[in-house]
Amino acid sequence: MSGSLHDYKYWLAFVVEGACVLRYDNAAGKGDHRHWDQTEERYVSTDIDRLVADFFNDVSRWRDEHSHN
């Protein structure tokens, strides 16, 4: 994958009320990165297990920050 240090392609998204609020992906030419609301930043993926764990940790963090309790 161009821009990544590995050969796998991924796209993980957390969608709330029809809007993608969190996404991890490695689009061609961009390499590994994540989108948090409207912000895009580089993400260093070490392996698949860490990628999935980081994604779900961010889902929990997003939910905590946006809870209306």
C-alpha positions, -999 to 999 in steps of 0.1 A, spaced: 0 0 0 15 33 -11 24 54 20 20 25 44 46 3 59 24 -29 55 5 -46 27 -30 -45 41 -58 -22 31 -83 -10 57 -112 14 63 -128 14 98 -156 39 104 -178 49 133 -210 65 121 -235 84 143 -269 95 130 -257 91 94 -224 110 99 -190 95 100 -174 109 131 -144 86 133 -125 68 106 -92 50 103 -80 43 68 -50 41 46 -61 57 13 -36 53 -16 -10 80 -14 -19 91 21 -8 61 41 -22 53 76 -43 81 91 -74 88 111 -103 113 109 -117 125 142 -148 146 134 -134 172 109 -97 166 118 -74 143 98 -41 132 114 -14 106 107 -18 73 125 10 48 128 -3 13 125 19 -14 141 -3 -44 135 -39 -54 129 -47 -61 166 -33 -27 177 -52 -10 148 -85 -25 159 -79 -19 196 -69 18 189 -101 22 168 -124 9 195 -106 29 222 -113 60 201 -149 50 197 -152 47 235 -135 81 239 -157 97 213 -188 84 231 -175 96 265 -168 131 251 -202 134 234 -224 118 260 -253 141 270 -259 126 305 
